[in-house]
Amino acid sequence: MFYITGPNEQHRKIIIQSAFLMKIKKIDWYITSKFLGTFFYAITLIILIVIIFDLSERIDDFIERQAPLNEILFVYYLNFIPYFINLFSPLFTFIAVIYFTSRMAFNTEIIAILSSGVSFKRLLAPYIVSAAMLAILSIYLSNVMIPDANRKRLDFENTYFRSQGQFRDRNIHLQIRPGVFVYMESYNDRINVGYKFALESIIDGELKSKLTADRAEWIDSIQTWTLRNYHQREISELNEKLSSGTRKDTVINLSPTDFIQNLRDMEAMNFRELQEYIENERLKGSENIRYYLVEKHRRIAFPFATLVLTLIGVSLSSRKVRGGIGLHLGIGLTLSFAFILFMQISTTFATNGNLPPLLAVWIPNIVFFMLGIYLLKTAPK
């Protein structure tokens, strides 16, 4: 017996397929709106709470330093908000996913969607798309918008309630350009004077010139260093030239700002500025370069945590359990703090140990991604 599909049967199949696609689009829109709506609602609440606590802590400083109200609102707090939105973004993405997905599971919406023929992987699609949107937004905030906002916020803090950094290092060694090295026994950043100054030029492992002085004073008006009681030694292949004097003005690739390496300043650098600063500090042999490398790689790795935590959140909370939303939120918060703790430990090993910064910031993402894959395999299908 042969069965021939007629025009009416084909038309009916097309209608069914169209209805199924429309249902899928509605589900996608429903999940996306729930995801983003819950995220922005939660992040708004936490930002308001943080602002209230910060204001209660800073209000005495604002009054004592007579900070203008318009600067408090539009310079400090307006530029304060993007920083904390980005800081809390992965955590509240995770909480938002667990919260509304648990409610869907508790109301048997997940079971209904899967029973209608939608696979779990297809159900995961709007979650991943929404998380990708938030991750892209986080990358933009971290590398473009927030550095400019942080620059204004840090200037406000330095003006009204934060003391400036002080330079206390001794036996300072800096490479100011390839083969040119500066040494100072100590440096006083209040008067911009270095003591026991030495400038050496080394080419192919051989000393070509050396300039020493008792003091090196920075003259800001002409952007030069004035050397006191100097001795200069020029070495060539056949002879050696010596000279000395009580004063010598010299221009070198070094300024007082190079001595005060305030780690907070990297928050005000966009990605290009941060990369240039790292190359400059690597040339000088700076000991703090690892902090800047961690910050550079973190600005890319941290937004990807949004995708990883979303995968874990959906896989974890899509199953209806006896404890309901409370159990899912409890497990979710535990995993969130575990992720944050893991990130802090790995970056500490990078800044104070031998762990490469790139690996340090990506290890938590890799480990939790593997956990997400495991939970995805055990999720209800």
RODRENMI-514788 format. One record per residue (C-alpha): residue number from 0; residue in one letter; y, x negated, z. Coordinates in steps of 0.2 Angstrom, whole numbers, m for minus. Example, Ala and Ser with C-alpha at 12.3 -4.5 7.8 and 13.67 -1.06 7.14 Angstrom:
[r 0; "a"; [m22; m62; 39]];
[r 1; "s"; [m5; m68; 36]];
END
This chain:
[r 0; "m"; [0; 0; 0]];
[r 1; "f"; [17; m7; m5]];
[r 2; "y"; [33; m2; 5]];
[r 3; "i"; [49; m3; m6]];
[r 4; "t"; [65; m3; 3]];
[r 5; "g"; [77; 9; m4]];
[r 6; "p"; [96; 9; m5]];
[r 7; "n"; [97; 20; 11]];
[r 8; "e"; [86; 8; 21]];
[r 9; "q"; [97; m7; 15]];
[r 10; "h"; [113; 2; 19]];
[r 11; "r"; [106; 6; 37]];
[r 12; "k"; [101; m12; 40]];
[r 13; "i"; [119; m17; 35]];
[r 14; "i"; [126; m5; 47]];
[r 15; "i"; [115; m11; 61]];
[r 16; "q"; [120; m29; 57]];
[r 17; "s"; [138; m25; 57]];
[r 18; "a"; [137; m16; 73]];
[r 19; "f"; [127; m31; 81]];
[r 20; "l"; [141; m43; 75]];
[r 21; "m"; [155; m31; 82]];
[r 22; "k"; [145; m31; 98]];
[r 23; "i"; [144; m50; 99]];
[r 24; "k"; [163; m51; 96]];
[r 25; "k"; [167; m39; 110]];
[r 26; "i"; [155; m49; 121]];
[r 27; "d"; [164; m65; 116]];
[r 28; "w"; [181; m57; 119]];
[r 29; "y"; [175; m50; 136]];
[r 30; "i"; [169; m66; 142]];
[r 31; "t"; [183; m76; 136]];
[r 32; "s"; [196; m65; 144]];
[r 33; "k"; [187; m64; 160]];
[r 34; "f"; [185; m83; 160]];
[r 35; "l"; [203; m88; 156]];
[r 36; "g"; [210; m73; 167]];
[r 37; "t"; [200; m78; 182]];
[r 38; "f"; [205; m96; 180]];
[r 39; "f"; [224; m94; 178]];
[r 40; "y"; [224; m81; 192]];
[r 41; "a"; [215; m93; 204]];
[r 42; "i"; [225; m108; 199]];
[r 43; "t"; [241; m98; 201]];
[r 44; "l"; [236; m94; 219]];
[r 45; "i"; [232; m111; 224]];
[r 46; "i"; [248; m118; 216]];
[r 47; "l"; [258; m106; 227]];
[r 48; "i"; [249; m111; 242]];
[r 49; "v"; [251; m129; 239]];
[r 50; "i"; [270; m127; 236]];
[r 51; "i"; [272; m117; 252]];
[r 52; "f"; [263; m131; 262]];
[r 53; "d"; [273; m145; 253]];
[r 54; "l"; [289; m136; 256]];
[r 55; "s"; [285; m134; 275]];
[r 56; "e"; [282; m152; 276]];
[r 57; "r"; [297; m158; 265]];
[r 58; "i"; [310; m146; 271]];
[r 59; "d"; [317; m158; 285]];
[r 60; "d"; [318; m172; 272]];
[r 61; "f"; [327; m160; 260]];
[r 62; "i"; [340; m155; 273]];
[r 63; "e"; [342; m173; 280]];
[r 64; "r"; [345; m180; 263]];
[r 65; "q"; [355; m165; 257]];
[r 66; "a"; [345; m162; 241]];
[r 67; "p"; [353; m149; 230]];
[r 68; "l"; [343; m133; 228]];
[r 69; "n"; [343; m133; 209]];
[r 70; "e"; [335; m151; 210]];
[r 71; "i"; [322; m145; 222]];
[r 72; "l"; [317; m130; 211]];
[r 73; "f"; [320; m137; 194]];
[r 74; "v"; [317; m155; 195]];
[r 75; "y"; [304; m157; 209]];
[r 76; "y"; [294; m141; 210]];
[r 77; "l"; [295; m137; 191]];
[r 78; "n"; [288; m154; 187]];
[r 79; "f"; [276; m153; 202]];
[r 80; "i"; [267; m138; 195]];
[r 81; "p"; [259; m146; 179]];
[r 82; "y"; [252; m161; 189]];
[r 83; "f"; [243; m150; 201]];
[r 84; "i"; [237; m138; 188]];
[r 85; "n"; [228; m153; 179]];
[r 86; "l"; [222; m160; 195]];
[r 87; "f"; [213; m144; 200]];
[r 88; "s"; [208; m138; 183]];
[r 89; "p"; [190; m143; 183]];
[r 90; "l"; [187; m137; 200]];
[r 91; "f"; [194; m120; 197]];
[r 92; "t"; [186; m119; 180]];
[r 93; "f"; [170; m121; 189]];
[r 94; "i"; [174; m108; 203]];
[r 95; "a"; [181; m96; 190]];
[r 96; "v"; [165; m97; 180]];
[r 97; "i"; [154; m94; 195]];
[r 98; "y"; [164; m80; 202]];
[r 99; "f"; [165; m69; 186]];
[r 100; "t"; [147; m74; 180]];
[r 101; "s"; [140; m69; 197]];
[r 102; "r"; [148; m53; 196]];
[r 103; "m"; [141; m49; 179]];
[r 104; "a"; [124; m54; 185]];
[r 105; "f"; [126; m44; 201]];
[r 106; "n"; [131; m29; 190]];
[r 107; "t"; [116; m32; 178]];
[r 108; "e"; [128; m35; 164]];
[r 109; "i"; [119; m52; 160]];
[r 110; "i"; [102; m43; 159]];
[r 111; "a"; [109; m30; 147]];
[r 112; "i"; [117; m43; 136]];
[r 113; "l"; [101; m53; 134]];
[r 114; "s"; [90; m37; 132]];
[r 115; "s"; [101; m32; 117]];
[r 116; "g"; [95; m47; 107]];
[r 117; "v"; [108; m59; 112]];
[r 118; "s"; [101; m76; 116]];
[r 119; "f"; [106; m86; 131]];
[r 120; "k"; [113; m100; 120]];
[r 121; "r"; [123; m87; 110]];
[r 122; "l"; [129; m80; 127]];
[r 123; "l"; [135; m98; 132]];
[r 124; "a"; [146; m100; 116]];
[r 125; "p"; [162; m91; 123]];
[r 126; "y"; [160; m101; 139]];
[r 127; "i"; [160; m117; 130]];
[r 128; "v"; [174; m112; 118]];
[r 129; "s"; [185; m107; 133]];
[r 130; "a"; [181; m123; 142]];
[r 131; "a"; [185; m133; 127]];
[r 132; "m"; [202; m125; 126]];
[r 133; "l"; [205; m129; 144]];
[r 134; "a"; [199; m147; 141]];
[r 135; "i"; [210; m150; 126]];
[r 136; "l"; [225; m143; 136]];
[r 137; "s"; [220; m155; 151]];
[r 138; "i"; [220; m170; 139]];
[r 139; "y"; [237; m165; 132]];
[r 140; "l"; [244; m162; 150]];
[r 141; "s"; [237; m179; 156]];
[r 142; "n"; [243; m190; 142]];
[r 143; "v"; [259; m181; 135]];
[r 144; "m"; [267; m168; 146]];
[r 145; "i"; [263; m174; 164]];
[r 146; "p"; [269; m192; 163]];
[r 147; "d"; [286; m186; 158]];
[r 148; "a"; [286; m173; 172]];
[r 149; "n"; [280; m186; 184]];
[r 150; "r"; [294; m197; 180]];
[r 151; "k"; [307; m184; 185]];
[r 152; "r"; [297; m180; 200]];
[r 153; "l"; [294; m198; 206]];
[r 154; "d"; [313; m201; 204]];
[r 155; "f"; [317; m186; 215]];
[r 156; "e"; [304; m192; 228]];
[r 157; "n"; [311; m210; 228]];
[r 158; "t"; [329; m203; 230]];
[r 159; "y"; [326; m190; 244]];
[r 160; "f"; [311; m194; 254]];
[r 161; "r"; [301; m209; 249]];
[r 162; "s"; [304; m227; 253]];
[r 163; "q"; [304; m240; 238]];
[r 164; "g"; [289; m252; 237]];
[r 165; "q"; [291; m270; 243]];
[r 166; "f"; [283; m285; 236]];
[r 167; "r"; [274; m296; 249]];
[r 168; "d"; [262; m306; 239]];
[r 169; "r"; [261; m325; 240]];
[r 170; "n"; [256; m339; 228]];
[r 171; "i"; [260; m329; 213]];
[r 172; "h"; [252; m334; 196]];
[r 173; "l"; [257; m325; 180]];
[r 174; "q"; [254; m328; 162]];
[r 175; "i"; [270; m322; 153]];
[r 176; "r"; [263; m325; 135]];
[r 177; "p"; [248; m335; 128]];
[r 178; "g"; [248; m352; 135]];
[r 179; "v"; [263; m350; 146]];
[r 180; "f"; [261; m348; 165]];
[r 181; "v"; [273; m345; 179]];
[r 182; "y"; [270; m349; 198]];
[r 183; "m"; [280; m345; 213]];
[r 184; "e"; [275; m348; 231]];
[r 185; "s"; [284; m332; 237]];
[r 186; "y"; [296; m319; 230]];
[r 187; "n"; [310; m309; 239]];
[r 188; "d"; [312; m293; 230]];
[r 189; "r"; [327; m288; 240]];
[r 190; "i"; [338; m302; 233]];
[r 191; "n"; [327; m306; 218]];
[r 192; "v"; [324; m324; 222]];
[r 193; "g"; [308; m334; 220]];
[r 194; "y"; [304; m350; 229]];
[r 195; "k"; [294; m365; 223]];
[r 196; "f"; [295; m360; 205]];
[r 197; "a"; [285; m368; 191]];
[r 198; "l"; [284; m364; 172]];
[r 199; "e"; [270; m373; 163]];
[r 200; "s"; [265; m373; 144]];
[r 201; "i"; [247; m377; 140]];
[r 202; "i"; [241; m378; 122]];
[r 203; "d"; [222; m381; 118]];
[r 204; "g"; [219; m385; 136]];
[r 205; "e"; [233; m399; 137]];
[r 206; "l"; [249; m398; 147]];
[r 207; "k"; [264; m399; 135]];
[r 208; "s"; [278; m395; 147]];
[r 209; "k"; [282; m391; 165]];
[r 210; "l"; [298; m385; 173]];
[r 211; "t"; [299; m384; 192]];
[r 212; "a"; [313; m378; 204]];
[r 213; "d"; [316; m375; 222]];
[r 214; "r"; [323; m358; 219]];
[r 215; "a"; [323; m346; 204]];
[r 216; "e"; [337; m333; 205]];
[r 217; "w"; [338; m317; 194]];
[r 218; "i"; [355; m314; 187]];
[r 219; "d"; [355; m296; 182]];
[r 220; "s"; [371; m296; 173]];
[r 221; "i"; [365; m308; 160]];
[r 222; "q"; [346; m305; 162]];
[r 223; "t"; [342; m323; 165]];
[r 224; "w"; [335; m334; 178]];
[r 225; "t"; [345; m347; 187]];
[r 226; "l"; [335; m362; 193]];
[r 227; "r"; [341; m373; 207]];
[r 228; "n"; [336; m391; 209]];
[r 229; "y"; [325; m391; 194]];
[r 230; "h"; [314; m405; 186]];
[r 231; "q"; [308; m404; 168]];
[r 232; "r"; [294; m413; 160]];
[r 233; "e"; [291; m413; 141]];
[r 234; "i"; [275; m421; 135]];
[r 235; "s"; [271; m427; 117]];
[r 236; "e"; [257; m437; 110]];
[r 237; "l"; [266; m453; 111]];
[r 238; "n"; [279; m452; 125]];
[r 239; "e"; [285; m441; 140]];
[r 240; "k"; [303; m435; 143]];
[r 241; "l"; [309; m431; 161]];
[r 242; "s"; [325; m423; 165]];
[r 243; "s"; [332; m415; 181]];
[r 244; "g"; [348; m406; 188]];
[r 245; "t"; [355; m394; 201]];
[r 246; "r"; [356; m379; 190]];
[r 247; "k"; [348; m372; 174]];
[r 248; "d"; [349; m355; 166]];
[r 249; "t"; [333; m350; 157]];
[r 250; "v"; [327; m334; 148]];
[r 251; "i"; [308; m331; 150]];
[r 252; "n"; [297; m315; 148]];
[r 253; "l"; [298; m310; 166]];
[r 254; "s"; [309; m298; 176]];
[r 255; "p"; [310; m292; 194]];
[r 256; "t"; [301; m276; 189]];
[r 257; "d"; [285; m286; 185]];
[r 258; "f"; [283; m291; 203]];
[r 259; "i"; [283; m273; 211]];
[r 260; "q"; [267; m265; 204]];
[r 261; "n"; [269; m248; 211]];
[r 262; "l"; [252; m239; 207]];
[r 263; "r"; [262; m223; 207]];
[r 264; "d"; [272; m228; 192]];
[r 265; "m"; [256; m227; 181]];
[r 266; "e"; [257; m208; 183]];
[r 267; "a"; [274; m208; 174]];
[r 268; "m"; [266; m217; 159]];
[r 269; "n"; [260; m208; 143]];
[r 270; "f"; [244; m214; 135]];
[r 271; "r"; [253; m226; 123]];
[r 272; "e"; [264; m233; 137]];
[r 273; "l"; [249; m235; 148]];
[r 274; "q"; [239; m245; 135]];
[r 275; "e"; [254; m256; 132]];
[r 276; "y"; [256; m260; 150]];
[r 277; "i"; [237; m264; 152]];
[r 278; "e"; [238; m276; 138]];
[r 279; "n"; [253; m284; 146]];
[r 280; "e"; [245; m285; 163]];
[r 281; "r"; [229; m292; 156]];
[r 282; "l"; [240; m306; 148]];
[r 283; "k"; [247; m310; 165]];
[r 284; "g"; [231; m309; 174]];
[r 285; "s"; [236; m295; 185]];
[r 286; "e"; [224; m291; 200]];
[r 287; "n"; [228; m272; 199]];
[r 288; "i"; [223; m270; 181]];
[r 289; "r"; [207; m261; 186]];
[r 290; "y"; [217; m247; 193]];
[r 291; "y"; [226; m244; 177]];
[r 292; "l"; [210; m245; 167]];
[r 293; "v"; [202; m232; 178]];
[r 294; "e"; [217; m221; 175]];
[r 295; "k"; [217; m224; 157]];
[r 296; "h"; [198; m219; 155]];
[r 297; "r"; [200; m205; 168]];
[r 298; "r"; [213; m196; 157]];
[r 299; "i"; [199; m193; 144]];
[r 300; "a"; [184; m191; 155]];
[r 301; "f"; [191; m180; 168]];
[r 302; "p"; [195; m165; 155]];
[r 303; "f"; [177; m167; 149]];
[r 304; "a"; [171; m162; 167]];
[r 305; "t"; [178; m145; 163]];
[r 306; "l"; [164; m143; 150]];
[r 307; "v"; [151; m151; 161]];
[r 308; "l"; [155; m140; 176]];
[r 309; "t"; [156; m124; 165]];
[r 310; "l"; [138; m128; 159]];
[r 311; "i"; [132; m129; 177]];
[r 312; "g"; [142; m114; 182]];
[r 313; "v"; [135; m102; 169]];
[r 314; "s"; [117; m109; 171]];
[r 315; "l"; [118; m107; 190]];
[r 316; "s"; [126; m90; 192]];
[r 317; "s"; [118; m80; 177]];
[r 318; "r"; [103; m76; 188]];
[r 319; "k"; [104; m61; 200]];
[r 320; "v"; [99; m67; 217]];
[r 321; "r"; [98; m59; 234]];
[r 322; "g"; [113; m68; 241]];
[r 323; "g"; [124; m62; 227]];
[r 324; "i"; [141; m69; 223]];
[r 325; "g"; [142; m77; 240]];
[r 326; "l"; [127; m88; 238]];
[r 327; "h"; [133; m93; 220]];
[r 328; "l"; [150; m98; 227]];
[r 329; "g"; [143; m108; 241]];
[r 330; "i"; [132; m118; 229]];
[r 331; "g"; [146; m120; 217]];
[r 332; "l"; [158; m126; 230]];
[r 333; "t"; [145; m139; 236]];
[r 334; "l"; [142; m145; 219]];
[r 335; "s"; [161; m146; 216]];
[r 336; "f"; [164; m157; 231]];
[r 337; "a"; [148; m167; 227]];
[r 338; "f"; [156; m171; 210]];
[r 339; "i"; [173; m175; 217]];
[r 340; "l"; [165; m187; 230]];
[r 341; "f"; [154; m195; 216]];
[r 342; "m"; [170; m198; 206]];
[r 343; "q"; [179; m206; 221]];
[r 344; "i"; [164; m217; 225]];
[r 345; "s"; [162; m223; 207]];
[r 346; "t"; [180; m227; 205]];
[r 347; "t"; [180; m236; 221]];
[r 348; "f"; [166; m247; 215]];
[r 349; "a"; [177; m250; 199]];
[r 350; "t"; [193; m255; 208]];
[r 351; "n"; [185; m265; 222]];
[r 352; "g"; [169; m270; 214]];
[r 353; "n"; [161; m276; 198]];
[r 354; "l"; [157; m259; 190]];
[r 355; "p"; [166; m257; 173]];
[r 356; "p"; [180; m244; 174]];
[r 357; "l"; [174; m235; 158]];
[r 358; "l"; [157; m233; 165]];
[r 359; "a"; [164; m228; 183]];
[r 360; "v"; [174; m213; 177]];
[r 361; "w"; [160; m207; 165]];
[r 362; "i"; [145; m209; 177]];
[r 363; "p"; [149; m192; 186]];
[r 364; "n"; [150; m183; 169]];
[r 365; "i"; [134; m190; 163]];
[r 366; "v"; [124; m186; 179]];
[r 367; "f"; [131; m169; 181]];
[r 368; "f"; [128; m166; 162]];
[r 369; "m"; [109; m170; 165]];
[r 370; "l"; [109; m158; 180]];
[r 371; "g"; [117; m145; 169]];
[r 372; "i"; [104; m147; 155]];
[r 373; "y"; [90; m145; 169]];
[r 374; "l"; [99; m129; 175]];
[r 375; "l"; [101; m122; 157]];
[r 376; "k"; [82; m124; 154]];
[r 377; "t"; [78; m114; 170]];
[r 378; "a"; [91; m101; 167]];
[r 379; "p"; [85; m83; 163]];
[r 380; "k"; [82; m81; 144]];
END
